Amino acid sequence: MVIIFISFVILCLNLYFWLHNKNNRILENNRILENNRILEKNYPEGVTRFNIDTNYKKFNPKLYKKISEKLSLPLHLMLFNISGDANIALSIRTAAVYGCSDVWIVGKKKFNKRALVGAHHYINIHKIDIVDAEFFIKHNLQPFVIEQNGVPIEEIKFKNHINSNNKACLIVGSEVEGVPLNLIKSLKNAQVVSISQYGMIKSLNVSIAASIAIYEYTKQLRG
Ligand SMILES: C[S@@+](CC[C@H](N)C(=O)[O-])C[C@H]1O[C@@H](n2cnc3c(N)ncnc32)[C@H](O)[C@@H]1O
């Protein structure tokens, strides 16, 4: 009786694991489709191909960082005291899509990387505590403060402020306080760039504002 019971339990367990594997794992050539994510066999450690543009999938994943460096523009993004994990991650994702080489995260040490979809592999991310006018001089960065009540973005000619010795740095501010006024005032050559608004709501979400500014910058630089 005991033997029959144990055999029945083993049979049930086998059936459970077989069904589980069948649903989640389909072998296809040398690829494994797992929960709709493609994992390449013999994949170099620490490198991911998820969300890679199809045009670049044919290259060795070890070259991805180099390729993205080649595709990048003279552009940095600074996230000033942003508190929301999603806002940080989504801004970095847009930055990686449009060829921003570096992102400076000011004030926040840790954030959830889920919404990055791997963007952190292809962009340089720096975490710093504070930033002042000296910082931009030291890194040859031309600051563009993305903030309300500045010059409409349509009127900004980004190219006129960039040369072979500097790069643009788009600065967006925290969800509550924005970019601090004392920082803006201390940046003598900074442009305050505003995205026109037409509705009732007071301001854009910070990652959306960063995305629009990055898009406009890259459109002007590449166009
Ligand atoms: C939610 S807003 C900050 C709060 C806003 N200063 C307020 O008083 O409600 C977060 C950040 O998004 C960016 N932002 C939002 N709307 C913007 C706009 N219309 N133009 C430029 N930047 C904007 C700015 O960088 C701003 O610091």
The ligand as a Gaussian input file, in Angstrom:
#p B3LYP/6-31G(d) Opt

LIG

0 1
 C        7.572000      67.407000     -11.819000
 S        8.749000      68.569000     -12.313000
 C        9.171000      69.465000     -10.841000
 C        8.110000      70.134000     -10.130000
 C        7.790000      71.495000     -10.636000
 N        8.940000      72.379000     -10.560000
 C        6.664000      72.052000      -9.823000
 O        6.793000      73.136000      -9.301000
 O        5.653000      71.383000      -9.730000
 C       10.201000      67.594000     -12.410000
 C       11.171000      68.026000     -13.450000
 O       10.656000      67.765000     -14.735000
 C       11.159000      68.698000     -15.664000
 N       10.022000      69.375000     -16.300000
 C        8.711000      69.165000     -16.059000
 N        7.961000      69.913000     -16.870000
 C        8.817000      70.620000     -17.653000
 C        8.647000      71.561000     -18.727000
 N        7.458000      71.937000     -19.156000
 N        9.758000      72.061000     -19.293000
 C       10.987000      71.688000     -18.897000
 N       11.195000      70.813000     -17.912000
 C       10.125000      70.265000     -17.297000
 C       12.048000      69.654000     -14.905000
 O       13.383000      69.237000     -15.007000
 C       11.545000      69.496000     -13.491000
 O       12.536000      69.831000     -12.562000

